[in-house]
Amino acid sequence: MKPRAVALALAGALLLGALAVASLAVGSQTLGWRAALAALAGPWAPGWAGPPPGEMAQAIVRELRLPRLLLALLVGASLAVVGSLLQTSTRNDLADPFLFGLSSGASAAAVAVIGWAGDALGAWTLPLATFGGALVAAGAVLLLVRRVGGEGPAHMVLGGLAMSFLLGAVTQVLVFAGDQRAAHAVVFWSLGGLGLARWDNLWLPAAGLLLAAAFVARRHRALDTLLAGDDTAHSLGVAPQRLRLQVFVVAALSTACCVALCGVIGFVGLMVPHLARRLAGPLHARFVPLAAVLGAALLLASDLVARTALGAQELPVGIVTAGLGACCVMALLRRHGR
């Protein structure tokens, strides 16, 4: 392994470690980093951690903050990997996991459940509905692209935008005609948050990350050929249209797993791949793992800001990432302008 790669790996590990400790310590009840680590370790806490933590501190760290920490890591890494795949396959620097109507489909399903269906399936009603809505939107985009006779990047982008506008209109109709008391919950969900983190549902975003990571590990050489254009990919034995279809399906499934628990957290999959490419180069085997680490760190840091910016009131984490993303888009526009 090259010294630069080793340095990037160590820096990423240190950054994630520092943010993880801060995430366990900071909140409506600040514990301090030593007390947080002691509460996490419990009876096995070392002597330098101070006095043994109480049951309340252990419950806060283990049952509330640790699952939230893991959810932020999984979702941030998943969105960054998916964004990397989509930007390569579409050759569009502004592609992100929510470009193809996935967020609109999930939003429409969430509004339908919150305003109309209620908790028919208990705590899993909203996650299952949003997961299904994202998959329906992805399937509709894929069907639309197939019917118009093209599967190129431009067709996929236009199909995704059309589906986003259509499902956005459906969402607004459902909000207007549904239970107005659920409007606050709908708005908070549409802005994204990590408040649904529990030990029994972390397997869903973990499955989404595993799917995207396995696809990159298996197809990273084929993805590299897309960087040289479709003609070069054909000459090297890669079918670009088939590969783009595979990327789209993997991206839809992985993003749906994240949306089902966190709502719409935009711009993570847009910003991080650009930074990872600048640091590690364009080859997928190098920059995608770094993008996963940076995406996890970005969402974890954004969650820290969201939890502390307004004191006791929690700010939707999507607002924080949207502000950062707007700055990133302006920087991209300036760079392309030059």
C-alpha positions as CSV (number, residue, x, y, z in Angstrom):
1,M,0.0,0.0,0.0
2,K,1.3,3.4,-0.9
3,P,2.3,5.9,1.8
4,R,-0.4,8.3,0.7
5,A,-3.1,5.6,0.9
6,V,-1.9,4.7,4.4
7,A,-1.9,8.3,5.5
8,L,-5.5,8.8,4.2
9,A,-6.6,5.6,6.0
10,L,-5.1,6.7,9.3
11,A,-6.5,10.2,9.0
12,G,-10.0,8.8,8.2
13,A,-9.8,6.4,11.2
14,L,-8.8,9.2,13.5
15,L,-11.5,11.5,12.2
16,L,-14.2,8.9,12.6
17,G,-12.9,8.0,16.1
18,A,-13.0,11.5,17.3
19,L,-16.5,12.2,15.9
20,A,-17.8,8.9,17.4
21,V,-16.6,9.8,20.8
22,A,-18.1,13.3,20.5
23,S,-21.4,11.8,19.3
24,L,-21.6,9.6,22.4
25,A,-20.7,12.5,24.8
26,V,-22.7,15.4,23.3
27,G,-26.4,15.8,23.5
28,S,-29.3,17.2,25.6
29,Q,-27.4,15.7,28.5
30,T,-23.7,16.3,28.1
31,L,-21.6,13.5,29.7
32,G,-18.0,14.3,28.7
33,W,-15.9,12.0,26.7
34,R,-14.5,10.0,29.6
35,A,-17.9,9.5,31.1
36,A,-19.3,8.5,27.7
37,L,-16.6,5.9,27.2
38,A,-17.1,4.6,30.8
39,A,-20.8,4.3,30.2
40,L,-20.1,2.4,27.0
41,A,-17.7,0.0,28.7
42,G,-19.8,-0.4,31.8
43,P,-18.1,-2.6,34.5
44,W,-15.1,-3.0,32.2
45,A,-14.3,0.7,32.2
46,P,-10.7,1.5,32.9
47,G,-9.6,3.4,36.0
48,W,-8.7,6.6,34.1
49,A,-12.4,7.0,33.0
50,G,-13.4,8.2,36.4
51,P,-16.1,6.9,38.8
52,P,-18.4,4.1,37.5
53,P,-21.3,5.5,35.5
54,G,-24.8,5.3,36.7
55,E,-27.6,3.2,35.0
56,M,-29.1,6.3,33.5
57,A,-25.8,7.3,31.7
58,Q,-25.4,3.7,30.5
59,A,-28.9,3.7,29.1
60,I,-28.4,7.0,27.3
61,V,-25.1,5.9,25.7
62,R,-26.0,2.3,24.9
63,E,-29.7,2.5,23.9
64,L,-29.9,6.0,22.4
65,R,-26.6,7.4,21.2
66,L,-24.8,4.3,20.1
67,P,-27.5,3.1,17.7
68,R,-27.8,6.6,16.4
69,L,-24.0,6.7,15.9
70,L,-24.1,3.5,14.0
71,L,-27.0,4.6,11.9
72,A,-25.2,7.8,10.9
73,L,-22.1,5.8,9.9
74,L,-24.0,3.3,7.8
75,V,-26.3,5.8,6.1
76,G,-23.4,8.3,5.4
77,A,-21.2,5.6,3.9
78,S,-24.1,4.2,1.8
79,L,-25.1,7.5,0.3
80,A,-21.5,8.4,-0.5
81,V,-20.9,5.0,-2.3
82,V,-24.2,5.3,-4.2
83,G,-23.4,8.9,-5.2
84,S,-20.0,7.7,-6.5
85,L,-21.6,5.0,-8.6
86,L,-24.2,7.3,-10.1
87,Q,-21.8,10.1,-10.9
88,T,-19.6,7.6,-12.8
89,S,-22.4,5.9,-14.6
90,T,-24.2,9.1,-15.7
91,R,-21.1,11.2,-16.2
92,N,-22.9,13.9,-14.3
93,D,-21.1,15.7,-11.5
94,L,-24.4,16.7,-9.9
95,A,-25.8,13.2,-9.7
96,D,-26.7,12.0,-6.2
97,P,-28.8,9.1,-4.7
98,F,-32.0,11.2,-4.9
99,L,-31.7,12.2,-8.5
100,F,-33.9,9.4,-9.9
101,G,-37.1,10.1,-8.0
102,L,-36.3,7.8,-5.0
103,S,-36.8,10.6,-2.4
104,S,-40.1,11.7,-4.0
105,G,-41.4,8.1,-4.0
106,A,-40.4,7.7,-0.4
107,S,-41.9,11.0,0.5
108,A,-45.3,10.2,-1.1
109,A,-45.4,6.8,0.7
110,A,-44.5,8.5,4.0
111,V,-47.2,11.1,3.6
112,A,-49.8,8.4,2.7
113,V,-48.9,6.4,5.8
114,I,-48.7,9.4,8.2
115,G,-51.8,11.1,7.0
116,W,-54.0,8.2,6.0
117,A,-53.0,4.7,7.0
118,G,-51.7,5.2,10.5
119,D,-49.7,2.6,12.3
120,A,-51.1,-0.5,10.7
121,L,-47.9,-2.5,11.1
122,G,-46.7,-0.9,14.3
123,A,-43.2,0.7,14.4
124,W,-42.3,-0.8,11.1
125,T,-45.2,0.9,9.2
126,L,-43.3,4.0,8.1
127,P,-39.9,2.3,7.3
128,L,-41.7,-0.3,5.2
129,A,-43.8,2.2,3.4
130,T,-40.9,4.5,2.5
131,F,-38.8,1.5,1.3
132,G,-41.7,0.4,-0.9
133,G,-42.3,3.9,-2.2
134,A,-38.6,4.4,-3.2
135,L,-38.6,1.0,-5.0
136,V,-41.8,1.8,-6.8
137,A,-40.4,5.2,-8.0
138,A,-37.2,3.5,-9.2
139,G,-39.2,0.8,-11.0
140,A,-41.3,3.5,-12.7
141,V,-38.2,5.4,-13.9
142,L,-36.7,2.2,-15.2
143,L,-39.9,1.3,-17.0
144,L,-40.2,4.8,-18.5
145,V,-36.6,4.7,-19.8
146,R,-37.2,1.3,-21.3
147,R,-40.4,2.4,-23.1
148,V,-38.7,5.4,-24.7
149,G,-36.0,3.1,-26.1
150,G,-32.9,4.3,-24.3
151,E,-30.9,3.6,-21.3
152,G,-28.2,6.1,-21.6
153,P,-27.2,8.6,-18.8
154,A,-29.3,11.4,-20.3
155,H,-32.4,9.3,-20.5
156,M,-32.0,8.1,-16.9
157,V,-31.5,11.7,-15.6
158,L,-34.5,13.0,-17.5
159,G,-36.7,10.1,-16.4
160,G,-35.7,10.6,-12.8
161,L,-36.5,14.3,-12.9
162,A,-39.9,13.7,-14.5
163,M,-40.7,11.1,-11.8
164,S,-39.6,13.4,-9.1
165,F,-41.9,16.2,-10.2
166,L,-44.8,13.8,-10.6
167,L,-44.4,12.2,-7.2
168,G,-43.8,15.6,-5.7
169,A,-47.2,16.7,-6.9
170,V,-48.8,13.6,-5.5
171,T,-47.2,14.3,-2.2
172,Q,-48.5,17.8,-2.1
173,V,-52.0,16.6,-2.9
174,L,-51.8,14.0,-0.1
175,V,-50.6,16.6,2.4
176,F,-53.3,19.1,1.4
177,A,-56.1,16.5,1.5
178,G,-54.9,14.5,4.5
179,D,-54.8,15.0,8.2
180,Q,-53.3,18.4,8.8
181,R,-52.1,17.3,12.3
182,A,-49.6,15.0,10.6
183,A,-48.0,17.9,8.6
184,H,-45.3,18.5,11.2
185,A,-44.3,14.9,11.2
186,V,-44.2,14.8,7.4
187,V,-42.1,17.9,7.2
188,F,-39.6,16.6,9.8
189,W,-39.4,13.3,8.0
190,S,-38.9,14.9,4.5
191,L,-36.0,16.9,5.9
192,G,-34.2,13.8,7.3
193,G,-33.2,12.7,10.7
194,L,-31.7,9.8,12.7
195,G,-34.3,9.7,15.4
196,L,-35.6,6.2,14.4
197,A,-32.3,4.5,15.2
198,R,-32.8,1.3,17.3
199,W,-30.9,-1.9,17.6
200,D,-33.5,-3.9,15.9
201,N,-33.6,-1.9,12.6
202,L,-29.9,-1.2,12.0
203,W,-29.8,-4.3,9.8
204,L,-31.6,-2.5,7.1
205,P,-29.0,0.3,6.3
206,A,-26.3,-2.3,6.9
207,A,-27.8,-4.4,4.2
208,G,-27.9,-1.4,1.8
209,L,-24.2,-0.6,2.5
210,L,-23.2,-4.2,2.1
211,L,-25.0,-4.4,-1.3
212,A,-23.3,-1.3,-2.7
213,A,-19.9,-2.2,-1.3
214,A,-20.1,-5.7,-2.7
215,F,-21.1,-4.4,-6.2
216,V,-18.1,-2.0,-6.2
217,A,-15.7,-4.7,-5.1
218,R,-17.0,-7.0,-7.9
219,R,-17.3,-4.5,-10.7
220,H,-14.8,-1.7,-10.0
221,R,-12.7,-2.5,-13.1
222,A,-15.7,-2.3,-15.3
223,L,-16.7,1.0,-13.7
224,D,-13.2,2.3,-14.4
225,T,-13.8,1.7,-18.1
226,L,-16.8,4.1,-18.1
227,L,-14.4,6.9,-17.3
228,A,-12.9,6.6,-20.8
229,G,-16.3,6.6,-22.6
230,D,-18.7,4.0,-24.0
231,D,-16.6,3.1,-27.0
232,T,-13.6,2.3,-24.9
233,A,-15.7,0.3,-22.6
234,H,-17.1,-1.7,-25.5
235,S,-13.6,-2.4,-26.8
236,L,-12.6,-3.8,-23.4
237,G,-15.6,-6.2,-23.3
238,V,-17.9,-4.1,-21.0
239,A,-21.5,-3.4,-21.9
240,P,-22.1,0.1,-20.7
241,Q,-25.9,0.0,-20.9
242,R,-26.1,-3.2,-18.9
243,L,-23.6,-1.8,-16.4
244,R,-25.7,1.4,-15.9
245,L,-28.8,-0.7,-15.4
246,Q,-27.0,-2.7,-12.7
247,V,-25.8,0.5,-11.0
248,F,-29.3,2.0,-11.1
249,V,-30.8,-1.1,-9.4
250,V,-28.1,-1.3,-6.8
251,A,-28.4,2.4,-6.1
252,A,-32.2,2.2,-5.8
253,L,-32.1,-0.7,-3.3
254,S,-29.3,0.8,-1.2
255,T,-30.9,4.3,-1.1
256,A,-34.3,2.8,-0.2
257,C,-32.7,1.1,2.8
258,C,-31.4,4.4,4.0
259,V,-34.6,6.5,3.2
260,A,-36.7,3.9,5.1
261,L,-35.2,5.0,8.4
262,C,-33.7,8.4,7.9
263,G,-35.9,10.2,5.4
264,V,-34.3,12.4,2.7
265,I,-30.8,13.4,3.6
266,G,-29.5,15.1,0.5
267,F,-26.2,16.3,-0.8
268,V,-24.0,13.7,1.1
269,G,-23.8,11.6,-2.0
270,L,-23.1,14.7,-4.1
271,M,-20.3,16.3,-2.1
272,V,-18.3,13.4,-0.8
273,P,-17.4,11.7,-4.1
274,H,-15.8,14.8,-5.5
275,L,-13.6,15.2,-2.4
276,A,-12.7,11.5,-2.4
277,R,-11.6,11.7,-6.1
278,R,-9.4,14.7,-5.4
279,L,-7.7,12.9,-2.6
280,A,-7.4,9.3,-4.0
281,G,-7.7,9.6,-7.7
282,P,-10.4,8.4,-10.2
283,L,-10.1,4.6,-9.8
284,H,-13.0,3.1,-7.9
285,A,-11.0,0.7,-5.9
286,R,-9.2,3.6,-4.3
287,F,-11.6,6.5,-4.0
288,V,-14.9,4.6,-3.2
289,P,-13.6,3.3,0.2
290,L,-12.4,6.7,1.0
291,A,-15.8,8.2,0.0
292,A,-17.5,5.8,2.4
293,V,-15.3,6.9,5.3
294,L,-15.8,10.6,4.4
295,G,-19.5,10.2,4.0
296,A,-19.9,8.5,7.4
297,A,-17.8,11.3,8.9
298,L,-19.8,14.0,7.2
299,L,-23.2,12.7,8.3
300,L,-21.9,12.1,11.9
301,A,-20.6,15.7,12.1
302,S,-23.8,17.0,10.6
303,D,-25.8,15.1,13.2
304,L,-23.7,16.6,16.0
305,V,-24.5,20.1,14.6
306,A,-28.2,19.2,14.3
307,R,-28.3,18.0,17.9
308,T,-26.6,21.0,19.5
309,A,-27.3,24.0,17.3
310,L,-30.7,24.8,18.9
311,G,-30.0,23.6,22.4
312,A,-32.6,21.1,23.6
313,Q,-34.5,21.2,20.3
314,E,-33.2,18.9,17.5
315,L,-32.7,20.3,14.1
316,P,-33.4,18.0,11.1
317,V,-30.0,16.8,9.9
318,G,-31.1,17.3,6.3
319,I,-31.0,21.1,6.8
320,V,-27.4,20.9,7.8
321,T,-26.4,18.7,4.9
322,A,-28.4,20.9,2.5
323,G,-26.5,24.0,3.6
324,L,-23.2,22.3,3.1
325,G,-24.4,20.9,-0.3
326,A,-25.4,24.4,-1.5
327,C,-21.9,25.6,-0.8
328,C,-20.5,22.6,-2.6
329,V,-22.6,23.2,-5.7
330,M,-21.5,26.8,-5.9
331,A,-17.9,25.7,-5.7
332,L,-18.4,23.2,-8.5
333,L,-20.0,25.9,-10.7
334,R,-17.1,28.2,-10.1
335,R,-14.6,25.5,-11.0
336,H,-16.4,24.5,-14.2
337,G,-16.8,28.1,-15.1
338,R,-13.0,28.6,-14.9
